Amino acid sequence: MATRNIWLLLGVAAAAVAGLVVTYDSTLGNVLYLLTYTALCVVAWLAVRRTPPGAERRPWVLVAAAQTLWLAGDTIELVYYYLSSVPPVGVADACWLAGYPLLAVALTMMARRRAPGRLRSAVLDGLTLTVAAGLASWQYLILPNLGAGYTLAETVIPALYPIADVVLLAAVLFIALSPGDRGTPTRLLLAAVTLYLAIDIAYNVLPYVLDYALVARIGPLIMLGNALIIAACLHPRRAELTSPGQQVNVLHPSRVVFLGVAFLAAPTLTLLQSGVERGAVVALLATALSTGFVLTRFTIAVREQEKAQAQLAYQVRHDPLTGLANRAVLTSELERLMPRRTGPVAVLYLDLDGFKQVNDTYGHQAGDAVLAAVAQRLSGAVRATDLVVRLGGDEFVLCCPDLPQADAIRLAERVLADVAQPIPFRGELLDIGVSVGIAAYGPDAPAHDTDVLRTADMAMYEAKKQGRGRWVLAGTAR
């Protein structure tokens, strides 16, 4: 779906939710609530159908199933409301509670696919924060109801909701703290789950300070969360949620703050429960100070490690002479791009003309200067979304997503002109040229990553045969 239509969907959902808040607890509002919720669930399943089958689709199936279960719970409760009376606990609770583990499993599956083999730190940090949240939930949401004299079901079922929220919090932290791309789909998903959790917390906390009739009006906001998560599934770049990302895992300052809060949660809650005494306050302050020192030292060590890892990652994926991406990056990009392409793709295979003569006449330093100059000119000729690669020697590749064949030809002509410009070296002007082979694919053309390079390479050799300094489109000639 186009990005504009996604924002239109969110705008319509926001307007509908605003209307439902105003008409809440009326027959008209209840009917509109069910119709709106049903429409969103239908759109959720349609979004699932638009997702390629397999591992990428499975998390979204669970997300849509969770929303459908929540709708079923609301429907059952309204049936009770109009036909008899709403029981304190019942079948509706089973539907509502069943949705949480489905959503948590879906988020965990996404996190594992986003950061295969790199999820350990995110899991440890996420569980640290989750333990703190679980402790707060136990002390303020679960424990007060255990001795209130309710029946077993009325005691256990409400306690399961904070537990479900803690499980959902852990799952969303796995994504939020894991390495991977942070585009619009990820932000939409995190906003949706954050809204779910905020609504649940508000239902438990706000009745202590506000009338429940007013608090109940926040219920329709759950549908705004559904719209956000559907928008993430419909987004053209939704694959970032279920595919390995390239982003290096960096320790964000907020992550250190959250860890510090988690470490201090237990002593703080204990202090609040047992009563504030001078000695206990001094001990808490000393603990906070020590925690600050430890986390500062931890942050410095992690920063040093991140710099070393980033340097190694750059060296593994880039050519040391020109700074361009290397063959490994190209292979990874083609493996990601070709099977999922929704538009044209063009690959230009370049081989310099006259490079050997420059090396033989002026030496390898002149050859290095030529390669560096050509790399700079190629980088200036392409778009920001294109990939410039040095395969090795004097061979380069331009990988250009969403570039039609006609534009690929114009790019090849620009490259011929730019590379042909003399290159100054120690008072001399070095003249070289380039031969270009073009492999252009439409969105429906079947191709594998190896076929793309082979096809462009063969077209480049055809350009060499025809006299060099020219381009050849695979299947045609110029």
Salt bridges, closest charged atoms under 4 A:
GLU56 OE2 - ARG238 NE 3.91
GLU56 OE1 - ARG340 NH1 2.53
ASP125 OD2 - ARG255 NE 2.74
GLU306 OE1 - ARG303 NH1 3.09
ASP319 OD1 - ARG390 NH1 3.11
GLU333 OE2 - ARG336 NH2 2.71
ASP351 OD2 - LYS464 NZ 2.64
ASP353 OD1 - LYS464 NZ 2.49
ASP360 OD2 - LYS356 NZ 2.88
ASP386 OD1 - ARG383 NH2 2.61
ASP407 OD1 - ARG410 NH2 2.12
ASP418 OD2 - ARG414 NE 3.41
ASP451 OD1 - ARG454 NH1 3.13
